[in-house]
């Protein structure tokens, strides 16, 4: 049976380790993207690889197309495709939420932080569910774009490769959250959101004390905002 929010209030079984206000998402994201782990090494490496790929494609099309055509497709890759992709990206977050049993799903935007987010009000997500929800948009959109880049002609290859890099940077928040889980990989972490108060809560299942999990810091164990 799926866990309920009330189940996590049993202090003999679960302990709150983080209370994260949506207004503090940017500091949280920057903090966990700076922490050097396999997750962040992968993220920054992919960003660099996709940027270099886009630049190589741009160099290869030099002299074959007019400046106006190249400028137009640059704008398509940097502006148009990212805007079109935002609802697609969020829908790909929604679907695993829905299929895992969540129903009170909401999509929000924080203009001050330039963030879009999907949340499921008072739905408890397991570690596995959370990782799938976080990574599905990056995986599916990246694979789709790589396929299109391989089969499309030069100008579209340029705009799509540029967008591939842009979309990867758009996934920074997802990777920061995955890194939070990775750093605390010795813990079994459950999370739920109060969408009305715009706060995310993270709880660990209480187990025997394990060595090697002394990670401390601003967003450390037992610290709330």
C-alpha positions as CSV (number, residue, x, y, z in Angstrom):
1,X,0.0,0.0,0.0
2,X,1.3,3.4,-0.9
3,X,2.6,5.6,1.9
4,X,0.5,8.6,3.0
5,X,1.8,11.9,4.4
6,X,0.5,10.9,7.8
7,X,2.6,7.8,7.8
8,X,5.8,9.9,7.5
9,X,4.8,11.7,10.8
10,X,5.6,8.5,12.7
11,X,8.9,9.6,14.2
12,X,9.8,6.0,15.1
13,X,10.0,5.1,11.4
14,X,10.8,8.4,9.6
15,X,12.7,11.6,10.1
16,X,12.4,14.8,8.3
17,X,15.8,15.9,6.7
18,X,14.8,18.8,4.6
19,X,12.0,21.3,4.2
20,X,12.5,23.1,0.9
21,X,10.5,26.2,0.0
22,X,9.9,26.7,-3.7
23,X,11.3,30.2,-3.3
24,X,14.6,28.6,-2.3
25,X,14.9,26.4,-5.3
26,X,17.6,28.3,-7.1
27,X,20.0,28.4,-4.2
28,X,19.3,24.7,-3.7
29,X,20.0,23.9,-7.4
30,X,23.2,25.9,-7.5
31,X,24.4,24.2,-4.3
32,X,23.9,20.7,-5.5
33,X,25.2,21.3,-9.0
34,X,28.4,22.5,-7.4
35,X,28.9,19.3,-5.4
36,X,31.3,17.1,-7.3
37,X,29.8,13.6,-7.7
38,X,29.2,11.2,-10.6
39,X,25.9,12.9,-11.2
40,X,27.3,16.4,-11.6
41,X,30.3,15.2,-13.6
42,X,27.9,13.5,-16.0
43,X,25.7,16.6,-16.2
44,X,28.5,19.1,-16.9
45,X,30.2,16.6,-19.3
46,X,27.0,16.2,-21.3
47,X,26.6,20.0,-21.5
48,X,30.1,20.4,-22.8
49,X,29.8,17.6,-25.3
50,X,26.5,18.9,-26.7
51,X,27.9,22.5,-26.9
52,X,31.0,21.3,-28.8
53,X,28.7,19.2,-31.1
54,X,26.6,22.2,-31.9
55,X,29.6,24.4,-32.6
56,X,31.1,21.8,-34.9
57,X,27.9,21.6,-36.9
58,X,27.8,25.4,-37.0
59,X,31.4,25.4,-38.5
60,X,30.5,22.7,-41.0
61,X,27.6,24.7,-42.4
62,X,29.6,27.9,-42.9
63,X,29.6,29.0,-46.5
64,X,26.7,26.7,-47.5
65,X,23.8,29.0,-46.3
66,X,23.1,32.7,-46.1
67,X,23.6,34.7,-42.9
68,X,19.8,35.2,-42.6
69,X,19.1,31.5,-42.8
70,X,21.7,30.7,-40.2
71,X,20.4,33.5,-38.0
72,X,16.9,32.3,-38.3
73,X,17.8,28.7,-37.3
74,X,19.9,30.1,-34.4
75,X,16.8,31.9,-33.1
76,X,14.7,28.7,-33.6
77,X,17.2,26.7,-31.5
78,X,17.7,29.2,-28.8
79,X,14.2,30.7,-28.5
80,X,11.4,29.0,-30.4
81,X,12.2,25.3,-29.7
82,X,12.8,25.8,-25.9
83,X,9.4,27.7,-25.6
84,X,7.6,24.9,-27.5
85,X,9.4,22.3,-25.5
86,X,8.4,23.7,-22.0
87,X,4.9,22.1,-22.0
88,X,6.3,18.8,-23.5
89,X,9.0,18.7,-20.8
90,X,6.4,19.3,-18.0
91,X,4.0,16.7,-19.5
92,X,6.8,14.2,-19.3
93,X,7.1,14.9,-15.6
94,X,3.3,14.6,-15.2
95,X,2.9,11.2,-16.9
96,X,5.1,9.2,-14.4
97,X,3.4,11.0,-11.5
98,X,0.0,10.1,-12.9
99,X,0.9,6.5,-13.6
100,X,2.4,6.0,-10.2
101,X,-1.0,7.0,-8.6
102,X,-0.8,10.8,-8.1
103,X,-3.9,12.7,-9.0
104,X,-3.6,16.2,-7.5
105,X,-0.9,17.2,-10.0
106,X,-0.2,20.9,-10.5
107,X,2.1,22.8,-12.9
108,X,3.5,26.1,-11.7
109,X,5.9,28.9,-12.7
110,X,8.1,31.1,-10.6
111,X,8.8,34.2,-12.7
112,X,11.4,35.6,-10.3
113,X,13.5,32.4,-10.6
114,X,12.6,31.6,-14.2
115,X,11.4,28.2,-13.2
116,X,8.6,25.9,-14.3
117,X,7.8,22.9,-12.0
118,X,5.4,20.0,-11.6
119,X,4.2,19.0,-8.2
120,X,1.7,16.4,-6.8
121,X,-0.1,17.8,-3.8
122,X,0.4,15.6,-0.7
123,X,1.6,12.6,-2.8
124,X,4.4,10.6,-1.2
125,X,7.0,9.6,-3.9
126,X,9.4,6.7,-3.3
127,X,13.1,7.1,-4.2
128,X,12.6,5.1,-7.4
129,X,9.5,7.0,-8.4
130,X,11.2,10.4,-7.8
131,X,14.2,9.5,-9.9
132,X,12.0,8.4,-12.8
133,X,9.8,11.5,-12.5
134,X,12.9,13.7,-12.5
135,X,14.8,12.1,-15.4
136,X,12.2,11.0,-17.9
137,X,12.1,14.4,-19.7
138,X,15.9,14.5,-20.1
139,X,16.2,10.9,-21.3
140,X,13.3,10.9,-23.8
141,X,13.9,14.4,-25.2
142,X,17.6,13.9,-25.5
143,X,17.2,10.6,-27.4
144,X,14.6,12.1,-29.7
145,X,16.8,15.1,-30.5
146,X,19.9,13.0,-31.2
147,X,17.9,10.9,-33.6
148,X,16.6,14.0,-35.4
149,X,20.0,15.6,-35.6
150,X,21.3,12.5,-37.3
151,X,18.6,12.4,-40.0
152,X,17.8,16.1,-40.6
153,X,19.6,18.4,-43.2
154,X,22.2,21.0,-42.2
155,X,20.3,24.0,-41.0
156,X,17.9,21.9,-39.0
157,X,20.8,19.9,-37.6
158,X,22.3,23.2,-36.4
159,X,19.1,24.5,-34.7
160,X,18.3,21.1,-33.2
161,X,21.9,20.6,-31.8
162,X,21.7,24.1,-30.3
163,X,18.4,23.3,-28.7
164,X,19.8,20.0,-27.4
165,X,22.4,21.9,-25.5
166,X,19.8,24.5,-24.3
167,X,17.4,21.7,-23.1
168,X,20.1,20.0,-21.2
169,X,20.8,23.2,-19.2
170,X,17.0,23.4,-18.7
171,X,17.3,20.1,-16.8
172,X,19.7,21.5,-14.2
173,X,17.1,21.5,-11.5
174,X,16.3,17.8,-12.2
175,X,19.9,16.9,-12.0
176,X,20.4,18.9,-8.7
177,X,17.6,16.9,-7.1
178,X,19.0,13.6,-8.4
179,X,22.4,14.7,-6.9
180,X,20.7,15.3,-3.6
181,X,19.5,11.7,-3.6
182,X,22.8,10.5,-4.8
183,X,24.8,12.2,-2.0
184,X,22.4,10.6,0.5
185,X,22.4,7.3,-1.3
186,X,22.7,5.4,2.0
187,X,19.3,6.7,3.0
188,X,15.9,5.7,1.8
189,X,14.3,9.1,1.1
190,X,10.6,9.8,0.6
191,X,9.3,13.2,-0.5
192,X,5.9,15.0,-0.8
193,X,4.8,18.5,-1.6
194,X,2.4,20.9,0.0
195,X,1.4,22.6,-3.3
196,X,-0.7,25.2,-1.4
197,X,2.2,26.3,0.8
198,X,4.7,25.7,-2.0
199,X,7.0,23.6,0.2
200,X,8.6,20.2,-0.5
201,X,9.4,17.9,2.4
202,X,12.0,15.1,2.4
203,X,12.0,12.3,4.9
204,X,14.4,9.4,5.5
205,X,13.4,6.0,6.7
206,X,15.0,5.4,10.0
207,X,17.4,2.5,9.9
208,X,20.5,1.4,11.7
209,X,23.3,3.9,11.8
210,X,25.4,3.6,8.7
211,X,29.0,4.7,8.2
212,X,30.1,7.0,5.5
213,X,27.0,9.2,5.4
214,X,28.3,12.2,7.3
215,X,27.3,14.7,4.5
216,X,26.7,18.0,6.2
217,X,26.0,21.5,5.0
218,X,23.4,24.2,4.3
219,X,20.9,21.6,3.1
220,X,22.2,19.0,5.6
221,X,20.4,16.4,7.7
222,X,17.7,17.7,10.0
223,X,18.0,21.2,8.7
224,X,14.8,23.0,7.7
225,X,14.0,26.2,6.1
